[in-house]
Amino acid sequence: MSTAGAEPFPDWFFERDDPSPDDRFYAPTRLVTHIDAGAIAAVGDLYAELGVDGSQPAGGEPQPRRVLDLMSSWVSHLHSAPAELVVLGMNGTELGANPMATQRVVQDLNLDPGLPFDDASFDAVLCCVSVDYLVRPVEVLAEAARVLRPGAPVVLTFSNRCFPTKAVHGWLATDDAGRCALVAEYVRRAGGFAEPQVGLRTPARRTYRGDPLYAVVARRLP
């Protein structure tokens, strides 16, 4: 996909098989995980590698971190809790069960992509296995750039699982490599970020039988 001067997404791209209000779909409480143990561990390892959880770095003290977990649920997959973890999602009961959360916000980003936080107020923005459901992803990521401090990362992780009736058609129309390119393009179009880094965080598929875990990471520009 190109960056500067990129063509608009086609009209059908962000349509979904189930266009009904998302609050109906997410009203039932689902205290389950949507990727397997290997993929969950890979998410936590990535967060620790990026220094956005509460782990202690080698030879130093852990730094206070304020982290925003978008489209969150009852678990945020961090190995250890940051000083502050703000979870934003659709189901208040699920958010209330998140043991690491210090603040909970119920919000449908497909209705309102604006984030109710101050500029440059977070040290990381996370979004785990949910970017495929966003109908306005570029607007959401532009808001992520706004609330991030300079140099802080946005971390978008995803697998090949989804609720297919709620995933956008553009996501369903491509393969894993295409989805990696798509998420990177969302980040570029949002603006405010350095070039996104894309990678597979679980072992290569030829030797690995678990859920693949892909990540797109980009840092806020000064």
Backbone torsions as a table, in degrees:
resi	resn	phi	psi	omega
1	MET	NA	143.5	178.8
2	SER	-83.2	170.0	-179.4
3	THR	-111.7	-83.3	-178.0
4	ALA	-61.3	132.7	178.2
5	GLY	70.4	21.8	-177.8
6	ALA	-61.9	144.6	179.4
7	GLU	-68.9	150.8	175.5
8	PRO	-62.3	153.0	173.6
9	PHE	-66.0	146.0	178.7
10	PRO	-63.0	159.4	-174.5
11	ASP	-57.3	-34.7	-175.4
12	TRP	-79.8	-12.1	-165.5
13	PHE	-58.4	-43.2	-175.2
14	PHE	-102.0	14.8	171.0
15	GLU	-77.2	161.7	-178.7
16	ARG	-136.8	154.9	177.7
17	ASP	-63.2	-33.8	178.0
18	ASP	-113.1	96.0	-178.4
19	PRO	-87.3	6.7	-178.7
20	SER	-66.0	159.0	-178.2
21	PRO	-53.5	134.5	-176.2
22	ASP	-64.9	-28.2	-178.3
23	ASP	-64.1	-24.1	174.8
24	ARG	-71.1	-44.9	-177.3
25	PHE	-64.9	-39.8	-175.0
26	TYR	-93.6	4.9	179.3
27	ALA	-63.6	-42.5	177.0
28	PRO	-65.2	135.3	179.6
29	THR	-75.7	126.6	179.4
30	ARG	-121.1	93.4	178.4
31	LEU	-88.6	64.7	-179.0
32	VAL	-133.3	167.2	173.2
33	THR	-105.5	153.0	-172.3
34	HIS	-110.9	5.0	171.6
35	ILE	-137.9	162.4	-175.2
36	ASP	-81.7	178.5	-172.5
37	ALA	-62.2	-37.8	179.7
38	GLY	-64.6	-41.8	178.5
39	ALA	-69.0	-39.1	177.2
40	ILE	-60.9	-43.9	178.1
41	ALA	-62.1	-37.3	179.9
42	ALA	-66.0	-36.6	176.0
43	VAL	-62.2	-49.9	180.0
44	GLY	-61.7	-38.7	178.1
45	ASP	-62.9	-40.3	179.2
46	LEU	-64.5	-45.0	179.0
47	TYR	-59.6	-42.3	178.8
48	ALA	-65.5	-40.4	179.0
49	GLU	-61.2	-37.7	179.9
50	LEU	-81.6	-7.8	177.4
51	GLY	73.3	31.0	-177.5
52	VAL	-104.9	0.1	175.3
53	ASP	-101.0	-162.5	-176.5
54	GLY	-97.3	14.0	-177.7
55	SER	-70.0	154.7	-178.4
56	GLN	-90.8	122.4	178.5
57	PRO	-68.0	154.0	179.6
58	ALA	-60.4	126.5	175.9
59	GLY	75.0	17.6	-179.2
60	GLY	-157.5	175.4	179.0
61	GLU	-90.6	146.2	175.4
62	PRO	-61.6	140.1	-179.8
63	GLN	-89.4	141.4	175.3
64	PRO	-60.3	130.3	-179.0
65	ARG	-127.0	137.8	170.8
66	ARG	-113.1	116.4	-170.5
67	VAL	-121.0	139.7	176.7
68	LEU	-111.4	123.1	178.0
69	ASP	-107.8	106.5	-177.0
70	LEU	-83.7	146.1	178.8
71	MET	54.0	46.0	-171.3
72	SER	-86.1	179.2	-178.4
73	SER	-149.5	-143.8	-174.9
74	TRP	-83.6	-7.5	178.7
75	VAL	-144.7	139.5	-177.2
76	SER	-110.1	-0.1	172.9
77	HIS	65.4	16.1	171.7
78	LEU	-80.3	140.2	177.2
79	HIS	-65.2	-34.3	178.4
80	SER	-146.0	154.4	-172.7
81	ALA	-78.0	135.4	170.2
82	PRO	-71.8	172.9	-179.9
83	ALA	-58.0	-41.3	176.3
84	GLU	-134.8	133.2	175.6
85	LEU	-129.1	111.8	177.2
86	VAL	-96.6	121.5	180.0
87	VAL	-109.3	130.0	-179.7
88	LEU	-122.5	124.1	-178.6
89	GLY	-159.9	-167.7	-172.4
90	MET	-98.5	-23.1	-172.6
91	ASN	-117.7	112.0	-175.8
92	GLY	-63.8	-33.6	178.7
93	THR	-66.5	-42.4	177.8
94	GLU	-63.1	-45.9	179.3
95	LEU	-61.8	-38.2	179.8
96	GLY	-64.9	-23.6	179.7
97	ALA	-87.8	-3.5	-178.9
98	ASN	-75.5	111.8	-171.8
99	PRO	-72.0	-18.0	-178.4
100	MET	-91.4	-14.0	-172.9
101	ALA	-68.5	137.1	172.3
102	THR	-108.4	-13.5	176.2
103	GLN	-151.4	140.8	-176.5
104	ARG	-127.2	133.7	-179.2
105	VAL	-131.0	122.8	175.2
106	VAL	-93.5	118.2	-177.2
107	GLN	-157.7	139.1	175.0
108	ASP	-96.5	105.5	-178.2
109	LEU	-68.7	-18.4	176.2
110	ASN	-75.2	-23.9	174.3
111	LEU	-89.9	-40.1	-177.3
112	ASP	-139.3	99.6	-179.3
113	PRO	-77.0	-4.9	179.8
114	GLY	-72.9	133.4	-179.7
115	LEU	-94.8	131.8	-174.6
116	PRO	-84.1	53.5	-176.8
117	PHE	-137.2	158.1	-179.5
118	ASP	-71.2	158.3	173.3
119	ASP	-59.0	143.9	172.2
120	ALA	49.9	47.6	-175.7
121	SER	-112.7	3.0	-178.6
122	PHE	-130.1	150.9	177.5
123	ASP	-95.1	-9.0	175.3
124	ALA	-167.5	147.7	169.7
125	VAL	-122.2	127.1	-177.7
126	LEU	-114.2	150.5	171.7
127	CYS	-151.5	109.9	-172.8
128	CYS	-108.7	125.5	176.7
129	VAL	43.9	44.9	-179.4
130	SER	-139.9	-11.3	-175.4
131	VAL	-61.8	-25.3	-178.8
132	ASP	-67.6	-14.2	-178.7
133	TYR	-96.8	-5.8	-176.2
134	LEU	-77.7	127.8	175.9
135	VAL	-93.3	-10.1	177.1
136	ARG	-134.7	56.3	-171.8
137	PRO	-64.6	-35.4	-178.6
138	VAL	-65.8	-40.1	177.6
139	GLU	-65.2	-41.4	178.9
140	VAL	-63.1	-42.9	-179.1
141	LEU	-71.7	-30.6	172.9
142	ALA	-63.1	-37.7	175.6
143	GLU	-67.9	-38.0	175.8
144	ALA	-59.4	-42.3	177.6
145	ALA	-61.5	-39.8	-178.5
146	ARG	-62.8	-41.3	-173.5
147	VAL	-87.5	-7.3	179.0
148	LEU	-85.2	145.2	172.3
149	ARG	-75.7	153.7	178.6
150	PRO	-54.9	133.8	179.9
151	GLY	86.0	-9.6	-177.7
152	ALA	-80.8	149.6	-174.8
153	PRO	-94.8	148.9	159.5
154	VAL	-100.9	134.4	-173.7
155	VAL	-126.0	110.5	-177.5
156	LEU	-112.5	114.4	-179.6
157	THR	-116.8	147.4	-176.9
158	PHE	-160.4	161.4	-179.8
159	SER	-127.9	-157.8	178.0
160	ASN	-104.7	12.2	175.3
161	ARG	-99.2	151.9	174.5
162	CYS	-170.5	169.2	165.1
163	PHE	-85.5	103.2	-169.8
164	PRO	-63.8	-27.2	-179.7
165	THR	-74.0	-17.3	-178.8
166	LYS	-107.3	-14.3	175.5
167	ALA	-73.1	145.7	-179.5
168	VAL	-70.7	151.8	-175.2
169	HIS	-61.4	-33.6	178.3
170	GLY	-62.1	-33.7	177.7
171	TRP	-69.7	-43.9	-177.3
172	LEU	-70.8	-20.9	-173.7
173	ALA	-82.9	-2.6	-176.1
174	THR	-130.1	179.2	-179.5
175	ASP	-103.7	-173.0	-175.7
176	ASP	-60.8	-42.5	179.0
177	ALA	-63.3	-40.8	178.1
178	GLY	-64.4	-35.9	179.1
179	ARG	-68.9	-38.0	175.6
180	CYS	-60.7	-45.5	178.9
181	ALA	-64.0	-37.3	-179.0
182	LEU	-65.1	-47.0	-179.2
183	VAL	-64.6	-40.2	176.0
184	ALA	-60.5	-37.4	178.8
185	GLU	-69.2	-37.2	173.8
186	TYR	-54.9	-46.0	-178.0
187	VAL	-63.0	-44.5	179.8
188	ARG	-60.9	-44.4	-177.6
189	ARG	-68.5	-27.8	178.6
190	ALA	-64.5	-35.4	-178.2
191	GLY	80.2	160.1	176.4
192	GLY	89.0	-1.7	-177.9
193	PHE	-118.1	151.6	167.3
194	ALA	-68.2	170.2	-178.6
195	GLU	-56.7	127.5	-178.1
196	PRO	-67.7	145.8	176.1
197	GLN	-103.4	130.7	-174.7
198	VAL	-118.0	136.0	179.3
199	GLY	-160.0	156.8	171.1
200	LEU	-89.8	124.6	-174.0
201	ARG	-98.9	-10.6	174.3
202	THR	-105.3	167.7	-178.4
203	PRO	-60.7	161.8	-179.7
204	ALA	-57.4	146.1	-174.1
205	ARG	-62.9	-25.9	-177.3
206	ARG	-68.6	-19.7	-179.5
207	THR	-120.0	-0.8	-171.0
208	TYR	-124.7	131.7	-176.0
209	ARG	-107.7	-0.3	-179.8
210	GLY	-86.8	-174.3	177.5
211	ASP	-66.8	132.0	174.0
212	PRO	-73.4	149.2	177.9
213	LEU	-128.5	116.9	179.4
214	TYR	-106.9	152.1	179.8
215	ALA	-138.1	140.1	169.7
216	VAL	-121.5	121.2	-176.1
217	VAL	-125.4	133.0	176.6
218	ALA	-142.6	144.8	-177.9
219	ARG	-103.7	142.6	179.5
220	ARG	-64.5	131.0	176.7
221	LEU	-71.4	155.3	175.5
222	PRO	-59.7	NA	NA
